[in-house]
C-alpha cells in the first residue's frame, strides 16, 4: 500500500513543482471554501473521535488537542487563506554572483519533493501541513494518530475534492488511515519516494523516527519550556506573563512547564505566585526550598520529582524551583530543557544579554510569554512543526523550511580550464 502511495506522491510532486503561484493560490482558496462548505461533515466525524477518546479514558489535554469546534474549524479555514496571502518562496534567488571564470551562479529555492508527516491527536495539523506543502510545491503523505482517524479522513477527502476541482492530482495529499504502527516503520524507510520525515508528537515518537528512518528527520514538538524570574523582575508583570504562558492553552508544546525563581525574591514572590496559580486551577510541583514559601491555605502544591523536570505536563501543572541565580537557571535549562522555548523576566540588561547568548534554544524570550513560538505569531502563516534541532530548520517551520535550493550556473558556452 505505502509503495503505491509513495509512487503516486512522487509523480504528484513533479506536477506541483512546476505550478505557478497563481495556480497554487487558487487551490488554497478552493480548499478553504470547501472546508467551510463541508463543516458539518467534518465536525460530525470529529465528534465521533472525541466520543471514542472519552470512552478510552484519554486525558483532558489530549481531548482538547483533538477536539474541533465551529470556531476552531473556521480559524483553520482562515489560516488557509492566510497561507494564500504569503509570498511563495519557490523560485526565489537566494543569492548569486558572476564568477571570474564567467559563470553566472545562482542559488534558487525549489520544493523538497515529498514530505512525510507523522502526528498524534491534532486534526489542525492535517490542514496546516497540507496547505503549506501545496504552497511550496510539495506532495505530502500524512499519518495521523488513531485518535483522529475519522476527522483526518474527512479533512483529506475535502482537500482531495478541492484539488481535483482545480485540475490537480489528488495524490498530492494522501493519508495513511490504517492505525497499524508497523506502517510508521514502513514509511520511515520509503526513501525511494519520500524526501523528509517530520514527526509531531511525544518523545517516544521522536525517538522511533530518529532511530529507524532512512530519510532525513526533523525533530521537534517536545516543549519542556522554562521561564526564569530574576531578582530585578517586575512582580505584577511577571505574574501576568507566567499566567499566560501556563494557562492560555496548556496542551501546547510552547506552554511553560518549569518556573525558575531567583532565591533573593522567593520569599516575597512565591506566595503571590501561589495565589495567582490557585485562582487559575494550576497545581504547583515544587522544589523543597520553594515549598517553604507555598504553605498557605489557598495553594495547590506537591513536591516535584526529578523526572517531572524532564517531561511535558501539557496540563494545568507547573514545576517551580528556587535557584541561586542566573548561572544555576541556565544550567537547569541546559540539563532539563528540550531546546524549544525559554524566557527570562528581568529588568537587567546584563542578565538579558547573558540569557539570550547562553541559552541555546530555538526561541529565547525576554519579558514575553513562551506561547509566542508559533508560525502564525511569527508571521510565517500556519506551521508544519517547531524544530528543536539545528539542521536544516529551527523553530517554527513555515514555507521556507519546506524548500531546499539548487545551484544554477549560466554560461556563455563556457568550459572549465
ZAMI-314401 format. One line per 3 residues: number of its first residue (from 1); their letters; for each residue x, y, z of C-alpha. Coordinates in nm, 3 decimals, m for minus. Layout:
NUM	a	X/Y/Z ~ ...
end
This chain:
1	xxx	0.000/0.000/0.000 ~ 0.269/0.252/0.101 ~ 0.478/0.172/m0.206
4	xxx	0.183/0.274/m0.425 ~ 0.116/0.586/m0.216 ~ 0.482/0.685/m0.236
7	xxx	0.496/0.641/m0.612 ~ 0.176/0.843/m0.659 ~ 0.305/1.117/m0.429
10	xxx	0.634/1.139/m0.619 ~ 0.450/1.176/m0.950 ~ 0.224/1.441/m0.798
13	xxx	0.529/1.629/m0.668 ~ 0.663/1.663/m1.021 ~ 0.338/1.835/m1.126
16	xxx	0.328/2.059/m0.819 ~ 0.691/2.168/m0.862 ~ 0.616/2.344/m1.191
19	xxx	0.296/2.520/m1.081 ~ 0.300/2.898/m1.072 ~ 0.191/3.085/m0.761
22	xxx	m0.147/3.179/m0.907 ~ m0.243/2.816/m0.962 ~ m0.133/2.713/m0.612
25	xxx	m0.317/3.008/m0.457 ~ m0.634/2.920/m0.645 ~ m0.620/2.572/m0.495
28	xxx	m0.576/2.715/m0.145 ~ m0.884/2.935/m0.181 ~ m1.088/2.639/m0.300
31	xxx	m0.965/2.427/m0.009 ~ m1.069/2.695/0.242 ~ m1.412/2.732/0.081
34	xxx	m1.462/2.355/0.061 ~ m1.369/2.313/0.428 ~ m1.638/2.561/0.527
37	xxx	m1.892/2.405/0.291 ~ m1.830/2.064/0.450 ~ m1.803/2.184/0.810
40	xxx	m2.097/1.974/0.934 ~ m1.942/1.655/0.794 ~ m1.602/1.733/0.945
43	xxx	m1.745/1.827/1.286 ~ m1.959/1.513/1.293 ~ m1.652/1.300/1.220
46	xxx	m1.461/1.484/1.491 ~ m1.743/1.425/1.739 ~ m1.701/1.051/1.677
49	xxx	m1.331/1.078/1.758 ~ m1.395/1.280/2.074 ~ m1.657/1.030/2.197
52	xxx	m1.416/0.739/2.141 ~ m1.138/0.931/2.316 ~ m1.357/0.981/2.622
55	xxx	m1.456/0.612/2.622 ~ m1.089/0.517/2.606 ~ m1.001/0.741/2.900
58	xxx	m0.778/0.991/2.718 ~ m0.666/1.287/2.924 ~ m0.842/1.622/2.906
61	xxx	m0.529/1.769/2.746 ~ m0.535/1.517/2.460 ~ m0.909/1.559/2.411
64	xxx	m0.858/1.935/2.389 ~ m0.594/1.879/2.122 ~ m0.817/1.666/1.903
67	xxx	m1.147/1.850/1.954 ~ m1.280/2.074/1.678 ~ m1.548/2.337/1.732
70	xxx	m1.716/2.555/1.469 ~ m1.489/2.844/1.568 ~ m1.173/2.629/1.557
73	xxx	m1.267/2.496/1.214 ~ m1.340/2.848/1.091 ~ m1.000/2.954/1.222
76	xxx	m0.836/2.666/1.034 ~ m1.005/2.776/0.710 ~ m0.888/3.132/0.768
79	xxx	m0.533/3.003/0.826 ~ m0.551/2.851/0.476 ~ m0.647/3.190/0.336
82	xxx	m0.356/3.346/0.523 ~ m0.117/3.100/0.356 ~ m0.265/3.210/0.024
85	xxx	m0.155/3.567/0.101 ~ 0.202/3.471/0.192 ~ 0.484/3.513/m0.056
88	xxx	0.563/3.197/m0.247 ~ 0.931/3.116/m0.180 ~ 0.969/2.873/m0.470
91	xxx	1.180/3.019/m0.747 ~ 1.333/3.291/m0.529 ~ 1.701/3.353/m0.591
94	xxx	1.872/3.334/m0.252 ~ 2.199/3.479/m0.374 ~ 2.427/3.475/m0.674
97	xxx	2.737/3.619/m0.830 ~ 2.931/3.643/m1.154 ~ 3.248/3.442/m1.107
100	xxx	3.588/3.532/m1.251 ~ 3.560/3.240/m1.491 ~ 3.247/3.397/m1.646
103	xxx	2.994/3.164/m1.482 ~ 2.682/3.340/m1.353 ~ 2.598/3.133/m1.046
106	xxx	2.269/3.139/m0.851 ~ 2.108/2.954/m0.562 ~ 1.736/2.916/m0.626
109	xxx	1.466/2.786/m0.389 ~ 1.293/2.465/m0.500 ~ 1.045/2.225/m0.334
112	xxx	1.170/1.936/m0.122 ~ 0.957/1.687/m0.318 ~ 0.755/1.450/m0.095
115	xxx	0.716/1.515/0.279 ~ 0.600/1.253/0.528 ~ 0.439/1.387/0.845
118	xxx	0.357/1.168/1.145 ~ 0.147/1.328/1.416 ~ m0.086/1.248/1.700
121	xxx	m0.415/1.395/1.820 ~ m0.401/1.724/1.628 ~ m0.652/1.748/1.341
124	xxx	m0.545/2.106/1.261 ~ m0.207/1.965/1.156 ~ m0.378/1.789/0.866
127	xxx	m0.477/2.122/0.711 ~ m0.170/2.319/0.816 ~ 0.072/2.069/0.667
130	xxx	m0.129/2.005/0.351 ~ m0.163/2.374/0.266 ~ 0.196/2.465/0.344
133	xxx	0.317/2.175/0.131 ~ 0.088/2.275/m0.153 ~ 0.207/2.638/m0.140
136	xxx	0.568/2.518/m0.168 ~ 0.502/2.264/m0.442 ~ 0.548/1.955/m0.223
139	xxx	0.335/1.642/m0.210 ~ 0.264/1.504/0.137 ~ 0.183/1.170/0.300
142	xxx	0.007/1.217/0.634 ~ m0.010/0.967/0.916 ~ m0.229/1.099/1.194
145	xxx	m0.298/0.929/1.525 ~ m0.570/0.668/1.566 ~ m0.748/0.916/1.797
148	xxx	m0.833/1.141/1.500 ~ m0.879/0.886/1.222 ~ m1.238/0.991/1.138
151	xxx	m1.155/1.362/1.142 ~ m0.845/1.316/0.928 ~ m1.028/1.103/0.673
154	xxx	m1.298/1.365/0.632 ~ m1.045/1.650/0.602 ~ m0.825/1.472/0.349
157	xxx	m1.132/1.383/0.143 ~ m1.226/1.754/0.137 ~ m0.872/1.855/0.034
160	xxx	m0.861/1.596/m0.245 ~ m1.201/1.710/m0.368 ~ m1.072/2.068/m0.384
163	xxx	m0.753/1.966/m0.561 ~ m0.945/1.780/m0.829 ~ m1.173/2.081/m0.878
166	xxx	m0.858/2.275/m0.965 ~ m0.724/2.009/m1.201 ~ m0.451/1.899/m0.959
169	xxx	m0.368/1.541/m0.859 ~ m0.548/1.409/m0.550 ~ m0.230/1.215/m0.468
172	xxx	m0.066/1.546/m0.376 ~ m0.223/1.498/m0.031 ~ m0.264/1.142/0.095
175	xxx	m0.333/0.993/0.435 ~ m0.244/0.658/0.592 ~ m0.572/0.565/0.758
178	xxx	m0.470/0.220/0.886 ~ m0.372/0.261/1.255 ~ m0.121/m0.027/1.239
181	xxx	0.202/0.117/1.385 ~ 0.406/m0.111/1.158 ~ 0.315/0.126/0.876
184	xxx	0.510/0.402/1.050 ~ 0.829/0.197/1.020 ~ 0.747/0.129/0.656
187	xxx	0.702/0.500/0.591 ~ 1.032/0.576/0.765 ~ 1.217/0.360/0.512
190	xxx	1.033/0.476/0.198 ~ 1.337/0.674/0.089 ~ 1.281/0.593/m0.277
193	xxx	0.991/0.836/m0.275 ~ 0.989/1.043/0.048 ~ 1.242/1.324/0.092
196	xxx	1.181/1.431/0.453 ~ 1.003/1.299/0.764 ~ 0.853/1.537/1.020
199	xxx	0.723/1.374/1.340 ~ 0.492/1.582/1.560 ~ 0.436/1.405/1.888
202	xxx	0.589/1.290/2.211 ~ 0.939/1.175/2.296 ~ 0.866/0.811/2.205
205	xxx	0.760/0.906/1.850 ~ 1.061/1.134/1.803 ~ 1.296/0.858/1.921
208	xxx	1.132/0.599/1.696 ~ 1.172/0.821/1.390 ~ 1.527/0.926/1.469
211	xxx	1.646/0.569/1.522 ~ 1.464/0.394/1.237 ~ 1.436/0.638/0.947
214	xxx	1.646/0.607/0.633 ~ 1.516/0.954/0.540 ~ 1.621/1.289/0.693
217	xxx	1.408/1.359/1.003 ~ 1.319/1.698/1.155 ~ 1.299/1.654/1.534
220	xxx	1.077/1.887/1.734 ~ 0.749/1.945/1.905 ~ 0.860/1.844/2.254
223	xxx	0.840/2.154/2.467 ~ 0.992/2.144/2.814 ~ 0.980/2.523/2.830
226	xxx	1.123/2.737/3.112 ~ 1.086/3.088/3.246 ~ 1.342/3.240/3.484
229	xxx	1.228/3.524/3.713 ~ 1.540/3.711/3.816 ~ 1.596/3.945/4.110
232	xxx	1.505/4.258/3.912 ~ 1.172/4.143/3.766 ~ 0.851/4.344/3.799
235	xxx	0.632/4.108/4.004 ~ 0.291/4.208/3.867 ~ 0.404/4.193/3.505
238	xxx	0.590/3.868/3.567 ~ 0.278/3.705/3.714 ~ 0.071/3.809/3.412
241	xxx	0.326/3.660/3.172 ~ 0.351/3.337/3.374 ~ m0.027/3.301/3.382
244	xxx	m0.042/3.341/3.005 ~ 0.247/3.102/2.940 ~ 0.094/2.832/3.159
247	xxx	m0.282/2.864/3.117 ~ m0.358/3.025/2.780 ~ m0.362/2.675/2.622
250	xxx	m0.191/2.420/2.847 ~ m0.187/2.135/2.594 ~ 0.056/2.302/2.353
253	xxx	0.430/2.242/2.316 ~ 0.514/2.610/2.384 ~ 0.343/2.610/2.724
256	xxx	0.553/2.691/3.030 ~ 0.640/2.374/3.224 ~ 0.909/2.487/3.473
259	xxx	0.940/2.820/3.651 ~ 1.279/2.914/3.799 ~ 1.279/3.185/4.067
262	xxx	1.582/3.376/4.200 ~ 1.642/3.298/4.566 ~ 1.660/3.663/4.671
265	xxx	1.295/3.725/4.573 ~ 1.149/3.382/4.655 ~ 1.006/3.474/4.996
268	xxx	0.810/3.768/4.851 ~ 0.734/3.643/4.501 ~ 0.632/3.280/4.557
271	xxx	0.330/3.349/4.783 ~ 0.199/3.586/4.513 ~ 0.262/3.316/4.251
274	xxx	0.082/3.057/4.463 ~ m0.227/3.275/4.494 ~ m0.228/3.355/4.122
277	xxx	m0.187/2.990/4.017 ~ m0.450/2.874/4.267 ~ m0.701/3.114/4.110
280	xxx	m0.619/2.959/3.770 ~ m0.653/2.599/3.890 ~ m0.282/2.524/3.850
283	xxx	m0.110/2.265/4.069 ~ 0.248/2.358/4.163 ~ 0.516/2.087/4.177
286	xxx	0.789/2.249/4.380 ~ 1.143/2.200/4.497 ~ 1.181/2.167/4.878
289	xxx	1.306/2.525/4.907 ~ 1.015/2.662/4.706 ~ 0.774/2.458/4.916
292	xxx	0.871/2.659/5.226 ~ 0.710/2.971/5.078 ~ 0.398/2.795/4.944
295	xxx	0.230/2.657/5.253 ~ m0.075/2.884/5.259 ~ m0.431/2.755/5.253
298	xxx	m0.508/2.880/4.901 ~ m0.247/2.692/4.703 ~ m0.232/2.357/4.525
301	xxx	0.118/2.227/4.586 ~ 0.306/1.895/4.586 ~ 0.677/1.816/4.583
304	xxx	0.837/1.787/4.239 ~ 1.022/1.474/4.126 ~ 1.338/1.471/3.917
307	xxx	1.155/1.302/3.630 ~ 0.899/1.583/3.618 ~ 1.171/1.834/3.529
310	xxx	1.232/1.639/3.207 ~ 0.871/1.598/3.096 ~ 0.590/1.798/2.941
313	xxx	0.286/1.838/3.165 ~ 0.054/1.957/2.886 ~ m0.192/2.033/3.165
316	xxx	m0.254/2.279/3.448 ~ 0.058/2.169/3.635 ~ 0.375/2.374/3.681
319	xxx	0.717/2.288/3.822 ~ 0.865/2.559/4.047 ~ 1.228/2.568/4.158
322	xxx	1.428/2.824/4.353 ~ 1.774/2.887/4.205 ~ 2.073/3.078/4.336
325	xxx	2.091/3.300/4.030 ~ 2.135/3.319/3.655 ~ 2.414/3.060/3.640
328	xxx	2.202/2.793/3.807 ~ 1.899/2.884/3.595 ~ 2.096/2.845/3.272
331	xxx	2.246/2.517/3.393 ~ 1.900/2.382/3.479 ~ 1.769/2.474/3.132
334	xxx	2.069/2.309/2.967 ~ 2.017/1.993/3.172 ~ 1.639/1.956/3.153
337	xxx	1.524/2.166/2.859 ~ 1.425/2.045/2.513 ~ 1.573/2.345/2.325
340	xxx	1.222/2.463/2.238 ~ 1.132/2.794/2.408 ~ 1.277/2.957/2.719
343	xxx	1.229/3.302/2.871 ~ 1.375/3.543/3.124 ~ 1.170/3.803/3.311
346	xxx	1.410/4.081/3.408 ~ 1.493/4.449/3.412 ~ 1.867/4.379/3.390
349	xxx	2.042/4.437/3.059 ~ 2.339/4.227/3.175 ~ 2.115/3.930/3.261
352	xxx	1.923/3.975/2.937 ~ 2.236/3.959/2.723 ~ 2.375/3.660/2.908
355	xxx	2.048/3.466/2.890 ~ 1.996/3.534/2.520 ~ 2.356/3.437/2.441
358	xxx	2.393/3.134/2.665 ~ 2.053/2.963/2.639 ~ 2.073/2.755/2.321
361	xxx	1.705/2.707/2.238 ~ 1.513/2.751/1.914 ~ 1.331/3.052/2.064
364	xxx	1.452/3.268/2.353 ~ 1.234/3.543/2.503 ~ 1.291/3.847/2.720
367	xxx	0.988/3.966/2.919 ~ 0.748/3.771/2.699 ~ 0.544/3.451/2.713
370	xxx	0.677/3.131/2.558 ~ 0.336/3.091/2.391 ~ 0.458/3.310/2.104
373	xxx	0.657/3.024/1.949 ~ 0.411/2.962/1.670 ~ 0.421/3.006/1.294
376	xxx	0.118/3.233/1.294 ~ 0.251/3.450/1.574 ~ 0.589/3.478/1.398
379	xxx	0.421/3.593/1.076 ~ 0.508/3.270/0.895 ~ 0.149/3.159/0.848
382	xxx	0.048/2.813/0.963 ~ 0.343/2.599/1.070 ~ 0.431/2.244/0.978
385	xxx	0.623/2.187/1.303 ~ 0.851/2.351/1.559 ~ 1.200/2.218/1.508
388	xxx	1.429/2.191/1.810 ~ 1.730/2.081/1.607 ~ 1.972/2.294/1.408
391	xxx	1.964/2.148/1.056 ~ 1.808/2.236/0.823 ~ 1.533/2.429/1.003
394	xxx	1.494/2.561/1.357 ~ 1.193/2.692/1.547 ~ 0.852/2.731/1.376
397	xxx	0.877/2.583/1.026 ~ 0.693/2.790/0.772 ~ 0.717/2.799/0.394
400	xxx	1.091/2.847/0.354 ~ 1.161/2.545/0.577 ~ 0.975/2.330/0.322
403	xxx	1.212/2.425/0.045 ~ 1.569/2.342/m0.043 ~ 1.779/2.501/m0.314
406	xxx	1.964/2.412/m0.628 ~ 2.271/2.573/m0.782 ~ 2.214/2.710/m1.131
409	xxx	2.506/2.818/m1.346 ~ 2.456/3.030/m1.658 ~ 2.743/3.036/m1.905
412	xxx	2.822/3.172/m2.247 ~ 2.948/2.846/m2.399 ~ 3.185/2.811/m2.103
415	xxx	3.431/2.528/m2.045 ~ 3.646/2.465/m1.741 ~ 4.018/2.526/m1.793
end
